[in-house]
Amino acid sequence: MAFRFLAAGLLLAAPVLAQISSFPKPSYFRETFSSSVPKVELRPPVRLPDFVVNGKLELSLRSYLELVMANNTDIAIQRLSVETFQNAITRAFGVFDPVATGSFTSQRQTTPSNSYLTGANTLVQLNQPARFTYSQLLDSGMTYQGIFAAQKISTNSGFQNYNPALTSNLGVNFTQPLIKNRGRYVNRLPIMIARSRLRKSEYDLRASLLQMVNDAENAYWNVILARENLRVAESALDLADQALKRAQLELKLGALSPLDIYNPQQQYATAEILVSQARFSLQQQEDALRKQIAADLDPDIRKLPIVLTESVMPATDEPPLDAEMEVEKALTTRPDLKSAMQSLDVDDLQIKSAKNSLLPDLSLTGSYTSQGQGGTFYQRTNVFTTSGTQSQIVKVLPGTFGDSLGQMFGFGYPLYYFGLTLRLPIRNRAAAADLADAVLAKRRDALTIRTTEQQVRLDILQAVSQVESSKAAVKLAVVAQDFARKYLEAEQKKYELGTSQIFFVLQAQQALVSAESAVVQNSVQYRKNLLNLLRRTGELLDARDIAVQ
């Protein structure tokens, strides 16, 4: 059974203090008013000690890719980009969140009297209104508002029947669009656009992971190539050392001219330089590989030698690839092509949103309010006497705010209305331009899909050609290596028999080194070309058993 593992992130955050609870839960206040600051923690690399064998970091290609997916910082950063689009879906639902508001004011006013109607020489009033509302947009387009209002008015005016006067109102208002913004589909377009963009971001993430895994695996083969180059260089140095020692012995015995010793010496010095360069190159490639698996972050692991267990020689007996079949697979699985097609879905939704903006705005509005009044009632005689002074108070009936609420809930004093509101733009250039931009974006994305398909075909044809070419190059390099070895053996025998010169032996040694190097170069290049083909067809993650969730 194939072992599947997830692309794990490197960043771990403490619990985010986002407001995710609703009022009036206790957690709502804790999340809203908490003063603690979210902390972001970086975890250390994981599972690296599991692959330490005898003081060396031993990695197969499978285990190496497992560590890459678990520890690679660039992959963790790329995966975080999807969460931004997930948050956009939550943000799109925000327009439907209910809002509660409350207000209370207390106002005292002292006014000099300039009329008998004032009821006092100096009018003093205390006004204390309170208002509470609850409003929400429904996905049908309706906006409703529940209102409760209460007011207390106290005054020293002699003409006030209720003092203090206590009033209360309970009502509901609504506005229902009939043309523009009508219906669940239109009002949920931003949510559908956000979800479509999330799917597009998932395709983009997969495309990015294809490239990152390709780069990581190339780093693995670069180390193997550098290791094999060092082996070939050391083999060349050993051959040059043997030739130099033999030439020195022959020079000592007088069988070799002093003028012929320089060639073996030069060959040996060149081989030493190549070995030194190969060692430094291997060190650089290993450092790059350590970064891929975050081994450079562990002070103990980064000092360990690296042993890669994959063989450099690939299997070259596979049948030729069917280029058209590979193209069809790529057109089906390539995530960048799926991302481009997903853009068309976003464009269609944006076109529908732009068309909605062009519609006339006809709305049905309505309101119902129940009223109540209470307070201390002063029963008087005629309001004005013949002399214009204040009337006498006949009876005082005490009252409370409960009287106002009783009238209000008795619904005996209603106020209600219904109406239609039409907003008809004679010309809406801004909305027309938005619609034109949305259509233009769809045309551009359609052309992008076409050019992407063309590029996919070209990429696959070139990748297949590179695979077949490198496969043939490996076979020919192995044959050339066999001939180079036979040529060296023949020159050595001829030199031992005295029918050849040291120059031709050294030349044969150099030919063998070049042939061995060609086998290594072409073998690794063949593996890289196979890797490139898997990336071009979009099958690399599945081929390496990498599940992205």
TORKE-457033 format. One line per field, with one value per residue (C-alpha): residue in one letter; x, y negated, z; residue number from 1. Coordinates in Angstrom, 1 decimal. Each point is the difference from the previous one (the first is absolute). Layout:
REM residues N
residuo	(A/...)
east	(X/...)
north	(Y/...)
up	(Z/...)
num	(NUM/...)
REM end
This chain:
REM residues 549
residuo	(M/A/F/R/F/L/A/A/G/L/L/L/A/A/P/V/L/A/Q/I/S/S/F/P/K/P/S/Y/F/R/E/T/F/S/S/S/V/P/K/V/E/L/R/P/P/V/R/L/P/D/F/V/V/N/G/K/L/E/L/S/L/R/S/Y/L/E/L/V/M/A/N/N/T/D/I/A/I/Q/R/L/S/V/E/T/F/Q/N/A/I/T/R/A/F/G/V/F/D/P/V/A/T/G/S/F/T/S/Q/R/Q/T/T/P/S/N/S/Y/L/T/G/A/N/T/L/V/Q/L/N/Q/P/A/R/F/T/Y/S/Q/L/L/D/S/G/M/T/Y/Q/G/I/F/A/A/Q/K/I/S/T/N/S/G/F/Q/N/Y/N/P/A/L/T/S/N/L/G/V/N/F/T/Q/P/L/I/K/N/R/G/R/Y/V/N/R/L/P/I/M/I/A/R/S/R/L/R/K/S/E/Y/D/L/R/A/S/L/L/Q/M/V/N/D/A/E/N/A/Y/W/N/V/I/L/A/R/E/N/L/R/V/A/E/S/A/L/D/L/A/D/Q/A/L/K/R/A/Q/L/E/L/K/L/G/A/L/S/P/L/D/I/Y/N/P/Q/Q/Q/Y/A/T/A/E/I/L/V/S/Q/A/R/F/S/L/Q/Q/Q/E/D/A/L/R/K/Q/I/A/A/D/L/D/P/D/I/R/K/L/P/I/V/L/T/E/S/V/M/P/A/T/D/E/P/P/L/D/A/E/M/E/V/E/K/A/L/T/T/R/P/D/L/K/S/A/M/Q/S/L/D/V/D/D/L/Q/I/K/S/A/K/N/S/L/L/P/D/L/S/L/T/G/S/Y/T/S/Q/G/Q/G/G/T/F/Y/Q/R/T/N/V/F/T/T/S/G/T/Q/S/Q/I/V/K/V/L/P/G/T/F/G/D/S/L/G/Q/M/F/G/F/G/Y/P/L/Y/Y/F/G/L/T/L/R/L/P/I/R/N/R/A/A/A/A/D/L/A/D/A/V/L/A/K/R/R/D/A/L/T/I/R/T/T/E/Q/Q/V/R/L/D/I/L/Q/A/V/S/Q/V/E/S/S/K/A/A/V/K/L/A/V/V/A/Q/D/F/A/R/K/Y/L/E/A/E/Q/K/K/Y/E/L/G/T/S/Q/I/F/F/V/L/Q/A/Q/Q/A/L/V/S/A/E/S/A/V/V/Q/N/S/V/Q/Y/R/K/N/L/L/N/L/L/R/R/T/G/E/L/L/D/A/R/D/I/A/V/Q)
east	(0.0/1.4/0.8/-1.7/1.0/-1.3/1.7/0.6/0.4/2.9/-1.7/-2.1/-2.0/-1.5/-3.8/-1.0/-2.1/-2.5/-3.6/-1.6/-2.7/-3.3/-1.6/-0.8/2.2/2.7/2.6/-1.1/1.2/3.2/0.9/-1.0/1.6/3.0/3.2/2.4/1.9/0.0/3.4/1.5/2.3/2.5/0.3/3.3/0.5/-1.7/1.0/3.6/1.5/-2.1/2.3/3.3/1.9/3.5/0.6/-1.1/-3.2/-1.1/-2.8/-1.8/-1.9/-3.2/1.2/1.6/-3.2/-1.9/2.4/-0.4/-3.8/0.2/2.7/0.5/-0.6/-0.9/-2.7/-1.4/-0.2/-1.7/-2.6/-0.9/-1.1/-3.1/-1.2/-0.3/-2.7/-1.7/-0.2/-1.5/-3.0/-0.6/0.4/-2.6/-2.6/0.6/-2.6/-2.7/1.3/-2.7/0.9/-1.4/0.3/-1.1/0.1/-1.0/0.3/-0.9/-0.6/-1.0/-1.1/-0.8/-1.8/-1.2/-3.7/-1.3/-3.6/-2.9/-0.1/3.3/-1.7/2.9/2.0/3.1/-0.6/2.2/-0.2/1.7/-0.1/1.3/-0.5/1.2/0.0/0.9/0.1/0.7/0.6/1.0/0.2/-1.5/1.3/-3.3/1.0/-2.4/1.3/-2.0/0.4/-1.5/-0.3/-0.8/0.0/-0.9/0.1/-0.4/-0.8/-0.2/-0.8/-1.2/-2.6/-3.4/-1.7/1.5/-2.6/2.5/3.0/2.2/-1.3/1.1/-0.4/1.0/0.0/0.5/0.2/1.5/1.0/0.9/1.2/-0.4/1.7/-2.3/2.4/3.6/1.6/-3.1/0.4/2.3/2.2/0.9/0.8/2.1/2.1/3.0/0.0/0.0/2.8/2.0/-0.5/1.0/3.1/0.8/-0.2/2.3/2.5/0.0/0.9/2.7/1.3/0.3/1.8/2.4/0.6/0.7/2.8/1.3/0.1/1.7/2.6/0.5/0.4/2.4/2.1/0.1/1.2/2.5/1.6/0.2/1.5/2.6/0.7/0.5/2.1/2.2/0.3/1.0/2.5/1.5/0.2/1.8/2.4/0.7/0.7/2.2/1.8/0.7/1.3/2.2/1.5/0.7/1.6/2.1/1.2/0.9/1.7/2.1/0.9/0.8/-2.8/-1.7/1.4/0.0/-1.9/-2.9/-0.6/-1.8/-3.1/-0.8/0.8/-2.3/-2.7/0.2/-0.1/-3.1/-1.7/0.7/-1.6/-3.1/-0.3/0.2/-2.6/-2.3/0.2/-1.0/-2.8/-1.3/0.1/-2.0/-2.6/-0.4/-0.5/-2.8/-1.5/0.1/-1.9/-2.8/-0.6/0.8/3.0/1.9/-2.2/1.1/3.5/0.5/-1.4/1.6/3.5/-0.8/1.2/-2.7/-0.4/-2.5/-1.0/-1.5/2.0/1.3/-0.6/-3.6/-2.0/0.2/-2.0/-3.4/-2.0/-0.1/-2.5/-3.2/0.3/-3.7/-1.1/2.3/-1.6/-3.5/1.0/1.5/-3.2/-1.9/2.2/2.0/-1.0/1.0/-2.5/-2.7/0.8/-0.5/-3.3/-1.1/0.6/-2.9/-2.3/1.0/-0.5/-3.5/-1.0/1.5/-1.9/-3.3/0.9/0.7/-3.3/-1.8/1.5/-1.5/-3.6/-2.4/-0.4/-3.7/-0.6/-3.0/0.2/-2.1/-0.2/-2.1/0.3/-1.9/0.0/-0.7/0.0/0.1/1.2/-1.6/-3.2/-1.1/-3.7/-0.7/-2.9/0.0/3.5/-0.2/-1.8/-1.6/3.1/2.3/1.6/0.5/-3.1/-0.5/0.9/-3.1/1.5/3.4/0.0/3.3/1.4/3.1/1.9/-2.1/-3.0/1.9/1.0/-3.5/-1.3/2.8/-0.6/-3.7/0.5/-2.7/1.9/1.7/1.8/0.7/0.6/1.0/1.6/2.0/3.3/1.3/3.6/0.4/3.4/-0.4/3.5/2.4/3.4/1.9/-2.1/0.2/3.8/0.1/-2.0/2.3/3.1/-1.6/-0.6/3.5/1.4/-1.8/1.3/3.5/-0.3/-1.4/3.0/2.3/-1.5/0.7/3.7/0.4/-1.2/2.4/2.8/-0.9/0.2/3.3/1.4/-1.1/1.4/3.3/0.1/-0.7/2.7/2.5/-0.9/0.5/3.2/1.5/-1.0/1.9/2.9/0.3/0.1/2.7/2.0/0.1/1.2/2.6/1.2/0.5/2.0/2.1/0.8/1.0/2.1/1.8/0.7/1.4/2.3/1.3/0.9/1.5/2.0/1.2/1.1/1.9/-2.1/-1.7/0.9/-1.0/-1.8/-2.5/-0.6/-0.8/-2.2/-1.9/-0.4/-1.4/-2.5/-1.2/-0.5/-1.9/-2.1/-0.8/-0.9/-2.3/-1.8/-0.6/-1.1/-2.4/-1.4/-0.8/-1.3/-2.3/-1.5/-0.4/-1.8/-2.4/-0.6/-0.6/-2.5/-1.9/-0.1/-1.2/-2.8/-1.0/0.5/3.0/-1.8/-2.0/3.0/1.9/-3.1/-0.4/-3.5/-0.9/-2.8)
north	(0.0/-3.4/-2.1/-3.4/-3.0/-3.6/-3.2/-1.2/-3.6/-1.4/-2.9/0.6/-2.8/-0.3/-0.1/-3.0/-2.5/-0.5/-0.6/3.3/0.2/-1.9/-2.3/0.5/3.1/-0.6/1.0/-3.0/-2.4/1.9/0.1/-3.6/-1.7/2.3/-2.0/2.9/-0.1/3.0/1.7/1.7/2.9/1.7/3.7/1.8/2.4/3.4/3.6/-0.7/2.2/2.9/0.2/-0.1/3.3/0.5/-3.7/-0.8/-1.4/2.8/-1.0/1.8/-2.2/0.9/-0.8/-3.2/-1.2/0.8/-2.2/-2.7/-0.1/0.0/-2.6/-2.2/-3.6/-1.1/2.6/-1.0/-3.6/1.0/2.0/-3.1/-1.8/2.2/-1.1/-3.6/1.2/2.0/-3.1/-1.8/2.4/-1.0/-3.6/0.4/1.3/-3.2/-2.0/2.3/-0.5/-1.6/-3.3/-1.2/-3.6/-1.9/-3.6/-2.1/-3.8/-2.4/-3.6/-2.8/-3.4/-3.3/-2.5/-3.5/-0.4/-2.3/1.0/1.0/3.3/1.0/0.8/-1.4/-3.1/2.0/3.3/2.9/3.3/3.4/2.3/3.6/2.1/3.6/2.0/3.6/1.5/3.4/0.1/2.7/0.7/3.3/1.9/-0.7/-3.7/-1.1/-2.4/-0.1/-2.0/0.5/-3.1/-0.7/-3.6/-1.6/-3.6/-1.9/-3.7/-2.1/-3.7/-2.8/-1.2/-0.5/1.2/3.5/2.7/2.8/-1.0/1.9/1.3/3.6/1.3/3.3/1.3/3.5/0.4/1.8/-1.4/2.0/-0.7/2.7/-0.5/1.1/-0.3/-0.8/2.1/2.2/3.6/2.4/0.7/-3.7/-0.8/3.1/-0.8/-1.4/3.3/2.1/-2.2/0.5/3.8/0.1/-1.9/2.4/2.9/-2.0/-0.6/3.8/0.6/-2.7/1.6/3.4/-1.6/-1.7/3.3/1.7/-2.5/0.1/3.8/0.0/-2.4/2.1/3.3/-1.8/-0.9/3.7/1.0/-2.9/1.5/3.4/-1.6/-1.8/3.2/2.0/-2.8/0.2/3.8/-0.4/-2.7/2.2/2.9/-2.3/-1.1/3.7/0.8/-3.1/0.9/3.5/-1.3/-2.6/2.6/2.3/-2.8/-1.0/3.6/0.2/-3.3/1.3/3.1/-2.0/1.4/-3.3/-3.3/-2.9/-2.0/2.5/-0.3/-3.4/1.4/2.5/-2.7/-2.5/2.7/0.7/-3.7/-0.5/3.0/-1.5/-3.3/1.8/2.0/-3.1/-1.8/3.0/0.1/-3.6/0.4/3.0/-2.1/-2.8/2.4/1.7/-3.4/-0.7/3.4/-0.7/-3.2/1.9/2.3/-2.8/2.1/-3.3/-1.1/2.9/-0.6/3.8/1.3/-2.6/1.3/3.6/1.4/0.7/3.4/0.2/3.6/-0.5/1.6/-2.3/2.5/-0.1/2.7/-0.8/2.9/-1.6/-0.2/-3.4/-2.5/-0.9/-3.8/-0.5/2.1/-2.0/-3.2/1.3/0.8/-3.4/-1.7/2.0/-0.4/-3.2/-2.2/-3.3/0.9/0.8/-3.3/-1.9/1.8/-0.9/-3.6/0.2/1.0/-3.1/-2.1/1.3/-0.8/-3.5/-0.6/1.0/-2.4/-2.8/0.6/-0.2/-3.5/-1.2/0.8/-2.7/0.0/0.6/0.7/0.8/-1.7/0.4/-0.8/0.7/-1.8/0.4/-3.0/-0.4/-2.9/-0.2/-2.1/-2.2/-1.6/-3.4/-0.6/-3.7/-2.4/-2.1/-0.4/-3.7/-2.3/-3.2/-1.8/2.2/1.7/3.7/2.1/1.8/3.7/2.0/3.4/1.8/3.5/1.8/2.1/2.0/1.2/3.2/-2.0/-0.9/3.6/1.2/-2.3/0.9/3.7/-0.5/-1.2/-2.5/-2.9/1.4/-1.8/1.9/-0.6/1.7/-1.6/0.5/-1.7/-0.1/-1.1/-0.1/-1.0/-1.8/1.0/2.1/-0.3/1.5/3.2/0.2/-0.3/2.7/2.4/-0.8/0.8/3.2/1.2/-1.1/2.0/3.1/-0.5/-0.4/3.1/2.0/-1.0/0.9/3.5/0.4/-1.2/2.2/3.0/-0.8/-0.4/3.3/1.8/-1.6/0.8/3.6/0.6/-1.5/1.9/3.3/-0.8/-0.7/3.2/2.1/-1.9/0.5/3.6/0.5/-2.0/2.3/3.1/-1.6/-1.2/3.5/1.4/-2.8/0.7/3.7/-0.9/-2.5/2.6/2.5/-2.7/-0.8/3.7/0.3/-3.0/1.3/3.3/-1.6/-2.3/3.0/1.7/-3.1/-0.7/-3.2/-3.1/-1.3/-2.9/2.4/1.8/-3.3/-1.0/3.3/-0.7/-3.4/1.5/2.5/-2.7/-2.0/3.0/0.8/-3.7/0.1/3.1/-1.8/-3.3/1.7/2.4/-2.9/-2.1/2.9/0.1/-3.8/0.2/2.6/-2.2/-2.9/2.0/0.9/-3.7/-1.0/2.6/-1.0/3.6/-0.7/-0.3/3.2/1.8/-0.9/0.9/-3.6/-0.9/-3.7/-0.7)
up	(0.0/-0.9/2.9/-0.3/2.0/0.2/-0.8/3.5/1.0/2.0/1.6/3.1/1.5/3.5/0.2/-2.1/1.9/-2.8/0.8/-0.9/2.6/-0.1/2.6/2.8/0.7/2.6/-2.6/-2.1/2.6/0.7/-3.7/-0.6/3.0/0.6/0.2/-0.7/-3.3/-2.3/-0.1/-3.0/0.8/-2.3/0.7/-0.5/-2.9/0.5/-0.6/-0.9/2.7/-1.4/-3.0/1.9/-0.5/1.5/0.3/-3.5/-1.5/-2.3/-2.5/-2.7/-2.5/1.7/3.5/-1.2/-1.6/3.2/1.9/-2.7/0.4/3.8/0.5/-3.1/0.9/-3.5/-0.2/3.3/-1.1/-3.2/1.8/2.1/-3.1/-0.2/3.5/-1.3/-2.5/2.7/2.1/-3.1/0.2/3.6/-0.9/-2.8/2.6/2.0/-1.8/1.5/3.6/2.3/1.7/3.3/1.1/3.0/1.0/3.0/0.5/2.8/-0.9/2.4/-1.5/1.8/-2.2/0.9/-0.6/-2.7/-0.1/2.2/-1.9/1.6/3.3/2.2/0.4/-0.7/-1.8/1.2/-1.9/0.5/-3.1/0.4/-3.2/-0.4/-3.2/-0.8/-3.5/-1.5/-3.8/-2.4/-3.8/-1.1/-3.0/-1.7/-0.2/2.8/2.6/3.2/3.2/3.4/2.1/3.6/1.2/3.3/1.2/3.2/-0.1/3.2/0.1/2.2/-2.5/1.5/-3.2/0.0/0.7/0.4/2.1/-0.2/-3.4/-0.7/-3.5/-1.7/-3.6/-1.4/-3.7/-3.0/-3.4/-3.1/-3.5/-2.6/-3.5/-2.8/-3.0/0.9/2.8/0.1/0.8/1.8/-3.0/-0.7/3.6/0.4/-3.0/2.1/1.9/-3.1/-1.5/3.2/-0.1/-3.7/0.8/2.8/-2.5/-2.4/2.9/0.7/-3.6/0.2/3.2/-1.8/-2.9/2.4/1.8/-3.3/-0.6/3.6/0.1/-3.4/1.3/3.1/-1.9/-2.4/3.1/0.9/-3.4/0.0/3.1/-1.6/-3.1/2.0/2.0/-3.2/-1.5/3.1/-0.4/-3.7/0.9/2.8/-2.5/-2.5/2.8/0.8/-3.7/-0.2/3.2/-1.3/-3.4/1.8/2.3/-2.9/-2.0/3.0/0.4/-3.7/0.1/2.9/-1.9/-3.1/-2.1/-0.3/-1.3/2.5/-2.5/0.2/3.7/-0.2/-1.7/2.9/2.5/-1.7/-0.3/3.8/0.9/-2.1/1.6/3.5/-1.0/-1.4/3.3/2.1/-2.2/0.1/3.9/0.2/-2.5/2.0/3.2/-1.6/-1.3/3.4/1.6/-2.4/0.7/3.8/-0.5/-1.9/3.1/2.6/1.2/0.1/2.9/2.2/1.4/0.5/-3.3/-2.3/1.0/-1.0/-3.3/-2.6/-1.6/-2.9/-0.8/-3.5/-2.8/-2.7/-2.8/-1.2/-1.8/-3.7/-1.4/0.2/-3.2/-1.8/1.3/-1.9/-0.2/-0.8/3.0/2.2/-1.4/0.8/3.5/0.5/-1.3/2.6/3.0/-0.3/3.0/-1.8/-2.8/2.6/1.7/-3.3/-0.6/3.5/-0.9/-2.5/2.8/1.9/-3.1/-0.5/3.6/-0.3/-3.3/1.8/2.8/-2.4/-1.9/3.3/0.6/-3.2/1.0/1.3/3.7/1.0/3.7/2.1/3.4/3.0/3.7/3.0/3.4/3.2/2.4/3.7/2.4/3.8/2.9/2.7/-1.4/1.1/-0.5/-0.3/-0.5/-3.1/-1.2/-0.1/2.5/-1.0/1.4/-2.0/3.0/0.5/0.7/3.2/0.5/0.8/0.5/-0.2/-1.3/0.6/-2.8/-0.9/-3.0/0.2/-1.2/-3.1/-0.6/0.5/-2.6/-2.4/0.3/-0.2/-3.5/0.3/-1.6/-3.1/-2.7/-3.2/-3.6/-3.3/-3.0/-3.2/-0.8/-3.5/-0.8/-3.7/-1.3/-3.3/-0.9/2.1/-1.5/3.0/0.0/-3.8/0.2/2.7/-2.2/-2.9/2.2/1.2/-3.6/-1.0/2.9/-1.2/-3.6/1.3/2.2/-2.9/-2.1/3.0/0.0/-3.7/0.3/3.1/-1.9/-2.8/2.4/1.7/-3.3/-0.8/3.5/-0.2/-3.5/1.0/3.3/-1.8/-2.6/2.9/1.7/-3.1/-0.9/3.4/0.0/-3.2/1.3/3.1/-2.2/-2.3/3.0/1.5/-3.4/-0.2/3.5/-0.8/-3.1/2.0/2.6/-2.7/-1.7/3.3/0.5/-3.5/0.3/3.3/-1.5/-3.0/2.3/2.1/-3.3/-1.0/-3.1/1.4/1.9/3.4/-1.7/-1.6/3.3/1.7/-2.9/0.4/3.7/-0.7/-2.5/2.6/2.6/-2.5/-0.9/3.6/0.6/-3.0/1.4/3.3/-1.7/-2.4/2.7/2.4/-2.9/-1.0/3.5/0.0/-3.4/1.3/3.0/-2.3/-2.0/3.2/0.9/-3.5/0.0/3.6/1.3/2.2/3.3/-0.6/-1.3/3.2/2.2/1.2/1.1/0.3/2.4)
num	(1/2/3/4/5/6/7/8/9/10/11/12/13/14/15/16/17/18/19/20/21/22/23/24/25/26/27/28/29/30/31/32/33/34/35/36/37/38/39/40/41/42/43/44/45/46/47/48/49/50/51/52/53/54/55/56/57/58/59/60/61/62/63/64/65/66/67/68/69/70/71/72/73/74/75/76/77/78/79/80/81/82/83/84/85/86/87/88/89/90/91/92/93/94/95/96/97/98/99/100/101/102/103/104/105/106/107/108/109/110/111/112/113/114/115/116/117/118/119/120/121/122/123/124/125/126/127/128/129/130/131/132/133/134/135/136/137/138/139/140/141/142/143/144/145/146/147/148/149/150/151/152/153/154/155/156/157/158/159/160/161/162/163/164/165/166/167/168/169/170/171/172/173/174/175/176/177/178/179/180/181/182/183/184/185/186/187/188/189/190/191/192/193/194/195/196/197/198/199/200/201/202/203/204/205/206/207/208/209/210/211/212/213/214/215/216/217/218/219/220/221/222/223/224/225/226/227/228/229/230/231/232/233/234/235/236/237/238/239/240/241/242/243/244/245/246/247/248/249/250/251/252/253/254/255/256/257/258/259/260/261/262/263/264/265/266/267/268/269/270/271/272/273/274/275/276/277/278/279/280/281/282/283/284/285/286/287/288/289/290/291/292/293/294/295/296/297/298/299/300/301/302/303/304/305/306/307/308/309/310/311/312/313/314/315/316/317/318/319/320/321/322/323/324/325/326/327/328/329/330/331/332/333/334/335/336/337/338/339/340/341/342/343/344/345/346/347/348/349/350/351/352/353/354/355/356/357/358/359/360/361/362/363/364/365/366/367/368/369/370/371/372/373/374/375/376/377/378/379/380/381/382/383/384/385/386/387/388/389/390/391/392/393/394/395/396/397/398/399/400/401/402/403/404/405/406/407/408/409/410/411/412/413/414/415/416/417/418/419/420/421/422/423/424/425/426/427/428/429/430/431/432/433/434/435/436/437/438/439/440/441/442/443/444/445/446/447/448/449/450/451/452/453/454/455/456/457/458/459/460/461/462/463/464/465/466/467/468/469/470/471/472/473/474/475/476/477/478/479/480/481/482/483/484/485/486/487/488/489/490/491/492/493/494/495/496/497/498/499/500/501/502/503/504/505/506/507/508/509/510/511/512/513/514/515/516/517/518/519/520/521/522/523/524/525/526/527/528/529/530/531/532/533/534/535/536/537/538/539/540/541/542/543/544/545/546/547/548/549)
REM end
